[in-house]
Amino acid sequence: MLKSDAENTVKRIKGVSRVINNIEVLPLSPMDNQIRAAVYRAIYGDPALSDRYGFRAVPSIHILVKNGNVVLEGVVANSNDKNIAGLRANGVSGVFSVTNDLVAESELVR
């Protein structure tokens, strides 16, 4: 339902002539939910990351889990924070792989 809702909302934006909906709805998986929660605790429980990212209304580090494979997406302040988040995610039991797609602010094109 959310996938089609997002597509329909974007279609109504003035100037949009075409929408390619590549949103993937992840399957319901209790194991993936447990991994997601554990990765969240590992990342946001780290003192180097919790003060900077842990108290935001919308977390800047997004954790996606599919079949035990974790993808980290979002923007962090620097490459050190990116590396720490990746290390913390890799240390979680049950995680098969981690793709660290976090972007440091310094890497953004201005």
NORCORFEN-V442684 format. One record per pair of residues at least 4 apart in sequence whose C-alpha atoms are under 8 Angstrom apart, sorted by the first residue. I is the first residue (numbers start at 1). J is the second residue. D is the distance in whole Angstrom. If there is no record, write none. Layout:
I/J/D, I/J/D
//
This chain:
1/5/6, 2/6/6, 3/7/6, 3/21/8, 3/23/6, 3/24/8, 3/25/7, 4/8/6, 5/9/6, 6/10/6, 7/11/6, 7/19/7, 7/21/6, 8/12/7, 9/13/7, 10/16/7, 10/19/7, 11/16/6, 11/17/7, 11/18/7, 11/19/6, 12/16/7, 26/66/7, 27/66/8, 28/32/8, 29/33/6, 29/67/8, 30/34/6, 31/35/6, 31/68/8, 32/36/6, 32/65/6, 32/66/6, 32/67/6, 32/68/6, 33/37/6, 33/65/8, 34/38/6, 35/39/6, 35/65/7, 35/68/7, 35/92/8, 35/93/8, 35/94/7, 35/95/7, 36/40/6, 36/63/7, 36/64/7, 36/65/6, 37/41/6, 38/42/6, 38/92/7, 39/43/6, 39/63/8, 39/88/7, 39/89/5, 39/92/6, 40/44/6, 40/45/8, 40/63/7, 41/45/5, 42/46/6, 42/88/6, 42/89/7, 42/92/7, 43/49/7, 43/50/8, 43/84/8, 43/85/6, 43/88/6, 43/89/7, 44/49/6, 44/50/5, 44/53/7, 44/54/6, 45/49/7, 45/50/6, 46/50/6, 47/51/7, 48/52/7, 48/81/8, 49/53/6, 49/54/7, 49/81/7, 49/85/8, 50/54/4, 50/55/7, 51/55/7, 53/59/7, 53/60/7, 53/61/8, 54/59/7, 55/59/8, 56/60/8, 60/74/5, 60/75/6, 60/76/7, 61/72/7, 61/73/6, 61/74/5, 61/75/7, 61/76/7, 61/102/7, 62/72/6, 62/73/5, 62/74/6, 63/70/7, 63/71/6, 63/72/5, 63/73/7, 64/70/6, 64/71/5, 64/72/6, 64/73/8, 65/69/5, 65/70/5, 65/71/6, 66/70/7, 68/94/7, 68/95/5, 68/96/5, 68/97/7, 69/95/6, 69/96/5, 69/97/5, 69/98/6, 69/99/8, 70/89/8, 70/95/7, 70/96/8, 70/97/6, 70/98/5, 70/99/6, 71/98/6, 71/99/5, 71/100/6, 71/101/7, 72/86/8, 72/98/7, 72/99/6, 72/100/5, 72/101/5, 72/102/6, 73/100/7, 73/101/5, 73/102/5, 73/103/8, 74/101/7, 74/102/5, 74/103/6, 75/102/6, 75/103/5, 75/104/6, 75/105/6, 76/81/6, 76/82/6, 76/102/7, 76/103/6, 76/104/5, 76/105/6, 77/81/7, 77/104/5, 77/105/5, 77/106/8, 78/82/7, 78/103/8, 78/104/5, 78/105/6, 78/106/7, 79/83/6, 79/103/8, 79/104/5, 80/84/6, 81/85/6, 82/86/6, 82/100/8, 82/102/6, 82/103/7, 82/104/7, 83/87/6, 84/88/6, 85/89/6, 86/90/6, 86/98/7, 86/99/8, 86/100/6, 87/91/6, 88/92/7, 89/95/8, 89/98/7, 90/95/7, 90/97/7, 90/98/6, 91/95/8, 103/107/6, 103/108/7, 104/108/7
//
